[in-house]
């Protein structure tokens, strides 16, 4: 049997690169994507294509390149994403839009581009890389939580709509991963005299500390491979520290105000 063809958005670094490297060792034909090929001229791990998930023309061009080369796309890993922090009240609207364009409309656009191909093939698999933050509204990460939460819910609907076509769809929500996401994250400026100046500053330090202590992205790659080889995949998968995963259980069983108090204590608010 021919190797399965995989498209991984945001494949040049971090989680996407780790997934691509791992699947490559397992015999998959991997294509990753990046917004700028020029910045990755020396990339050798697998083939990179230029793709900006915020632009329909860019998505179409990359998908057509793979079809011209391989004649099919068996697996899509929607991994491209960006971070954002800031008080809800003070975060610029244009930055909020950018995050949703990448974290929600981006995966939606790439999925809609490959679905007709998968339907014609008689099957396919889409995994959306979301976040544990998408299960709860986190202080000063509200828009990141909202964008990933929207992707979680959209996936629930999409997999039911496409079930009869033999297309499998699942979410994988990681916790804190040791990547460079903090460096590329948009931080709403801490305004002097802002009522959020001190609390936002403390929360930002805590967030960056969590990322620095995060798990190896290869663990996400191994989890992705396991999901791809699951005959009847679940809707939602998670991966993170025991405490992060336990927090999801607490959210389900505790009264809202009690859980909120736990978050307030954690973020020292």
Secondary structure, DSSP 8 states (H G I E B T S, - for coil): ----EEEETT-SSHHHHHHHHHHHHTT-EEEEEES-GGGGTT--SSEEEE--TT-HHHHHHHHHHHHHHHS---EEEE-----EES-TTTS-HHHHHHHHHHHTHHHHHHHHHHHHHHHHHT-EEEEEE--GGGGS--TT-HHHHHHHHHHHHHHHHHHHHHGGGTEEEEEEEE--BSSSHHHH-EE----TT-TTHHHHHHHHHHHHHHHHT-B-THHHHHHHHHHHT-TT--SEEEES-HHHHHHHHHHHHS-HHHHHHHHHHHTT-
